[in-house]
Amino acid sequence: MTFVGASLKDVAERAGVSVRTVSNVVNDFPMVAADTRARVQRAIDELQYRPNAAARSLRGGRSGLVALVIPEIASPYFGELAALLTRGAQARSWTLLVDQTDGDADRERRLFDGVRGQVVDGLIISPWAVSPDDLLPRPGRPPLVLIGEQDGQFDHVAIDNVAAAADATRHLIGLGRTRIAAIGPQPHLANGTAAHRLTGYRAALAEAGLPHDPALEVPVRALHRADGAAALEGLRAAGVAFDAVFCFTDQLALGAQRAALRAGLRIPRDLAVTGFDDIEDGRYATPSLTTIAPDKAAIAEQALRCIAERLTPAGAGLPPRRITVAHRLEVRESTDPSR
């Protein structure tokens, strides 16, 4: 049975709790016990209750809108993350707005305060181009959560990119590869993620006693398949010897892998390939792609939780928090033919 226009009172009666408790769950206040929260959420789902966003805004000064600001909507990684954030926002009766910056510094600065003129309760943003000086708190700015590896005086949710890149490089070293190319540095951007992955790559080489060869580090303008293919073709054209590539994204790795196969290289016999992000395309490529798999579900949940906590009286005064979520190395056919 569908209940059209169900109210807080209807949900309270179905869950056997007070209207105040239902309101606390809807507004994601932290003082509700886990079993009670689950019971109320089940009643909300059964009754298809949807809060009146306008009424909530009038009562509490909230819009029920949260913004996600990312460099590229078309990126599979950000697409998967946006889907997880959308589901998490819906569970909190929020609406997620999405906008992209194309890695443009001016656009990133403008979007720090909201999306398309909307009044938002919080922002989740992955900046590529702005400097740390741009990432400063300002009166009236809504709660902001950084995802990725840019520093700033805000809550920050990310994996340990240095450790993850080192794990990927160590895996290649463990296969006996000694000429490992790194495809993905972006010196033209203030992209902390790429810089951290380069640091991890270099650290793993040094740990294994392998020399640092600048010729093996290939910068890219963008993180797309075409850039990965061009980078690998450039290495071959320059006569640089290499027996493995660590690519800073799966899209780069898929492009590099395609270029290698087109050149007649056998993967992984002649060339071992690793990526980063664990996008769906990599799982179904031929050969399937070894990659670093960030816990994207945890990134989404922790980012939304940070915003929810900042919207409470107690959370407003908390110092900036740095939350590191897990990653794992997912070994597939591009480095292990037995998989």
LUMZA-28777 format. One record per residue (C-alpha): residue in one letter; x, y, z. Coordinates in steps of 0.05 Angstrom, whole numbers, plus 5000, padded with zeros to 4 digits. Example, Ala and Ser with C-alpha at 12.3 -4.5 7.8 and 13.67 -1.06 7.14 Angstrom:
# LUMZA-28777
A524649105156 S527349795143 
# end
This chain:
# LUMZA-28777
M500050005000 T502650694983 F501351265032 V500851904993 G502952525033 A505152135094 S506852585153 L511952555210 K506252325255 D504651745207 V511951525208 A512251585284 E506051145293 R508650625244 A515550605279 G512650645350 V516751265368 S515552005381 V514952525326 R521252845355 T525052205345 V522852165272 S524952885263 N531752725292 V532652155243 V530452565184 N535353115202 D540852605216 F542052815287 P547052345320 M543452215386 V538751675360 A540350955377 A542150515317 D536350035325 T531350605332 R534350965272 A533650325231 R526350235253 V524650955235 Q528150905168 R524250275152 A517750635167 I519951225124 D521350745066 E514850365075 L510651005077 Q514751335023 Y515251945068 R518752545037 P520153155079 N517553825055 A524054165036 A520954865036 A517954765105 R524454495132 S528055105104 L523255585137 R523555225204 G530955085208 G534355515157 R536154895116 S534954775043 G535854015043 L540854104985 V548053854985 A552754014928 L558053564897 V563253944857 I567853514815 P572753624757 E569153164707 I562252864709 A564152404652 S569752094693 P567851374712 Y570951454781 F567052084796 G560751794765 E561051194812 L562451644871 A556652104853 A551951514850 L554051294920 L553352014947 T546452074915 R544051444950 G547051675016 A543852365009 Q537052054994 A537551635057 R538352295096 S532552615057 W537453075022 T537953244948 L544853214916 L546653754864 V552553604818 D556854104780 Q563554044746 T569554514743 D573654214686 G579654334732 D578855094722 A581455484782 D576556074774 R570655604770 E572955214830 R573355864871 R566356074850 L563355394867 F566255384938 D560055764960 G554755354924 V552155094858 R548255494806 G545856014856 Q542655484901 V542955564976 V546154914999 D547154605068 G553954335050 L559054214995 I563253614977 I568753834930 S574753534893 P579154124874 W584554044822 A586954744805 V586355204866 S592055324915 P591555204990 D590855955000 D584155914965 L581755385013 L580455815074 P574255845117 R569856455108 P563756705147 G557356475114 R560655915075 P556755255085 P560254635114 L565354395063 V568653715055 L574753605011 I575552944975 G582252794942 E589053054963 Q588553814968 D590154135035 G585654635068 Q582454825134 F576354385123 D574253665135 H578053205088 V576252495066 A581052085023 I585151465018 D592651485032 N594851614960 V602251564978 A601450885009 A596750644954 A601550844898 A607250514935 D603149874940 A601949874865 T609249994850 R611549464900 H607048964866 L610449094799 I617249054832 G615248394863 L614048124793 G621348254777 R620048894738 T625649404744 R623949924691 I617150174716 A614150784681 A609451254718 I604051554674 G600052114705 P603952684738 Q600353354726 P605353914743 H600854434709 L595454334762 A595454414837 N593153694838 G595253404904 T592752714885 A597652644827 A603352914869 H602052424925 R601751834876 L608352054846 T611352084916 G608951374931 Y611751114866 R618551424879 A618651174951 A617450454930 L623050484878 A627850764930 E625750234980 A627549694929 G634150024911 L631850184840 P634550834809 H630051424797 D629751564722 P626052204702 A625051924632 L620251414662 E615751944692 V610852164638 P606552784652 V599552824621 R594853404607 A588653004626 L587152334658 H583552024598 R584651394557 A587551794499 D592652114545 G594851424571 A595551164500 A599551774478 A604151714539 L605850994524 E606951144450 G611451724471 L615751274514 R616650784456 A618151334406 A623451624453 G626850944458 V625850904533 A626350184559 F620749974606 D617649314627 A611749574669 V607350184676 F603850464737 C598250924713 F595251434761 T588051274738 D584750674706 Q582851094645 L590251234633 A591850494643 L586450264594 G589250744541 A596350524554 Q594349794551 R590849904485 A596950254455 A601449684480 L597149154449 R596849544384 A604449554384 G604648794390 L606648764464 R603948184505 I600848364571 P603248194623 R609047784592 D612348374558 L609048924597 A605548924664 V600249464673 T596949734736 G591750274744 F588350644800 D580950744818 D577850054804 I572750304754 E567949794723 D571149834654 G577649564682 R574348934709 Y571548764639 A577548974597 T581648444560 P586148324597 S582648544660 L586249104696 T590249064761 T588649674801 I588350034868 A581149994893 P579350574940 D573450444986 K568850914948 A562850734991 A566650955053 I568951605021 A561651775005 E559051585073 Q564451945112 A563652585070 L556152595082 R557152455156 C561953035162 I556653505134 A551153225178 E555453325240 R557454025220 L550054205216 T548954045289 P550454565344 A556154145371 G559154005303 A559754725281 G565654855328 L569654215313 P576754295286 P577954055215 R578353305211 R582552865164 I579252195152 T583151655116 V579251085086 A581750405064 H584450184996 R586549504969 L590749244911 E586248854863 V590648384823 R587948184755 E590347934687 S594448544667 T599848334718 D597947604731 P595947164672 S593346624719 R587547074743 
# end
